[in-house]
């Protein structure tokens, strides 16, 4: 009799424990991001036939634009390991500074569709006659940092940091912050050559 009672309870308890044990909801793990190792900061001088000099990261590689719409002193600073590029373009001012300023503003604010915020940080260095704006673009945008600098009479230099990956502010945040420091260093060390 005891065995029959044990079997009877087993037939009830085993399916019940399987049902309650398997009916719990499964919670997926949150999506993670890869750890990104970034090199130590170090810079070298960019000094060519262009009418400016500045320091850029040693882990960057200079490549020149070759195409129908490129001009002299248009180049890229590429960071292949991080799929990042700082596109740099230089133009000589020829009574068109207001148009150039407006164009730079439009380039930065063309990302406002996807941007959460765009902040402008003015740059003023009267000793070297370098004036400009650094744009920080927050959100899942193609470009996170842009800038322009000018001496307001002859020279105008514009740059933009782009990544060749799907924009994801959360996973790119450490890399964006890292390369933003390099962009700031470029602007801080920029000097116009005497002409």
C-alpha positions in Angstrom: 0.0 0.0 0.0 2.8 2.3 0.8 4.3 1.8 -2.6 1.0 2.5 -4.3 0.6 5.7 -2.4 4.2 6.7 -3.2 3.6 6.0 -6.9 0.4 7.9 -6.8 2.0 11.0 -5.3 5.0 10.6 -7.7 2.7 10.7 -10.7 1.2 13.9 -9.4 4.3 15.7 -8.1 6.8 14.9 -10.9 4.6 16.4 -13.7 3.8 19.3 -11.4 7.4 20.0 -10.6 8.3 19.8 -14.3 5.5 22.2 -15.2 6.4 24.8 -12.6 10.2 24.4 -13.1 9.9 24.9 -16.9 7.3 27.6 -16.9 9.5 30.3 -15.6 10.1 33.1 -18.0 13.6 33.3 -19.5 15.2 36.7 -19.3 17.7 37.4 -22.0 21.1 38.8 -21.1 21.5 42.5 -21.9 23.4 43.2 -25.1 27.0 43.8 -24.4 29.7 45.8 -26.2 33.2 44.8 -27.0 36.1 46.2 -25.0 38.2 48.5 -27.1 41.9 48.9 -26.4 43.0 52.4 -27.2 46.7 53.4 -27.7 48.6 55.8 -25.6 48.4 59.4 -26.8 51.3 60.6 -28.9 51.5 63.1 -31.7 53.6 64.1 -34.7 53.8 67.3 -36.7 51.8 67.7 -40.0 53.9 70.1 -42.1 53.5 70.0 -45.8 53.1 72.6 -48.6 49.7 73.5 -47.1 49.5 76.9 -45.4 49.1 75.4 -41.9 50.8 73.0 -39.4 49.3 71.0 -36.5 50.0 67.9 -34.5 48.0 64.7 -35.3 48.1 61.3 -33.6 50.9 58.9 -34.5 48.4 56.1 -34.7 46.7 57.9 -37.6 47.6 57.6 -41.2 47.4 60.5 -43.7 45.7 59.8 -47.0 45.0 62.4 -49.7 41.6 62.7 -51.4 41.8 61.9 -55.1 38.8 62.8 -57.1 37.2 65.3 -59.4 35.9 67.6 -56.6 39.0 67.5 -54.4 41.3 70.5 -53.9 44.9 70.8 -52.7 45.2 70.3 -48.9 42.2 68.0 -48.7 43.2 64.9 -46.8 42.1 62.3 -44.3 43.5 61.1 -41.1 42.6 57.4 -41.0 42.5 55.1 -38.0 41.8 51.7 -39.8 41.8 49.6 -36.6 38.9 51.7 -35.3 37.2 52.3 -38.7 37.4 56.0 -38.0 38.5 58.9 -40.2 38.9 62.6 -39.7 38.2 64.3 -43.0 40.0 67.6 -43.4 39.5 70.2 -46.1 41.2 73.5 -46.5 40.0 76.5 -48.6 41.5 79.9 -49.2 39.1 82.7 -48.3 38.2 84.9 -51.2 35.6 87.4 -49.9 33.4 84.3 -49.1 33.9 83.8 -45.4 30.2 84.2 -44.5 29.3 81.5 -47.0 32.0 79.2 -45.7 30.8 79.7 -42.1 27.2 79.0 -43.1 28.3 75.8 -45.0 30.2 74.5 -42.0 27.2 75.2 -39.8 24.9 73.4 -42.2 27.2 70.4 -42.4 27.2 70.1 -38.6 23.4 70.6 -38.3 22.6 68.2 -41.1 22.9 65.6 -38.4 20.2 67.1 -36.3 17.6 64.6 -37.7 19.3 61.8 -35.7 21.1 63.9 -33.1 20.0 64.2 -29.5 21.9 67.4 -29.1 24.5 69.5 -30.8 26.7 71.8 -28.7 29.1 74.4 -30.1 32.3 75.2 -28.3 34.0 78.4 -29.6 37.7 78.4 -30.1 39.7 81.6 -29.8 43.4 81.9 -30.0 44.3 85.5 -30.8 48.1 84.9 -30.5 48.1 82.5 -33.5 45.0 84.1 -35.1 43.0 80.8 -34.9 39.3 81.2 -34.4 36.6 78.6 -34.8 33.9 76.3 -33.4 34.0 72.7 -32.3 30.7 70.9 -32.8 29.9 68.0 -30.4 27.0 65.9 -32.0 25.4 63.6 -29.5 23.2 60.6 -30.5 23.4 57.9 -33.2 24.8 60.1 -35.9 27.3 59.4 -38.7 29.6 62.2 -37.4 30.2 62.8 -33.7 32.7 65.7 -33.8 33.2 68.5 -36.4 35.1 71.7 -36.4 36.2 74.7 -38.4 39.0 77.2 -37.8 40.0 80.3 -39.7 42.2 83.4 -39.4 39.2 85.3 -40.8 41.2 86.8 -43.6 42.9 84.1 -45.7 42.6 80.6 -44.4 39.7 78.3 -43.6 40.1 74.7 -42.4 37.3 72.3 -41.7 37.2 68.8 -40.2 34.8 66.0 -39.3 35.2 62.7 -37.5 33.3 59.8 -39.1 33.1 56.1 -38.3 32.6 53.4 -41.0 30.2 51.4 -38.8 26.6 51.4 -37.8 26.1 54.4 -35.5 25.6 53.3 -31.9 26.4 56.0 -29.4 26.6 53.6 -26.4 29.2 51.3 -27.9 31.2 54.1 -29.7 31.2 56.5 -26.7 34.7 55.6 -25.4 36.2 55.8 -28.9 34.4 59.1 -29.7 35.7 60.6 -26.5 39.2 59.3 -27.3 39.3 60.8 -30.9 37.5 64.0 -29.7 40.7 64.6 -27.6 42.8 64.2 -30.8 40.6 66.7 -32.7 40.9 69.2 -29.9 44.7 68.7 -29.9 44.8 69.3 -33.6 42.9 72.6 -33.2 45.0 73.6 -30.2 48.3 73.1 -32.0 47.2 74.6 -35.4 49.2 77.5 -36.7 49.0 79.3 -40.0 52.2 79.6 -42.0 53.4 83.1 -43.0 52.5 83.8 -46.6 
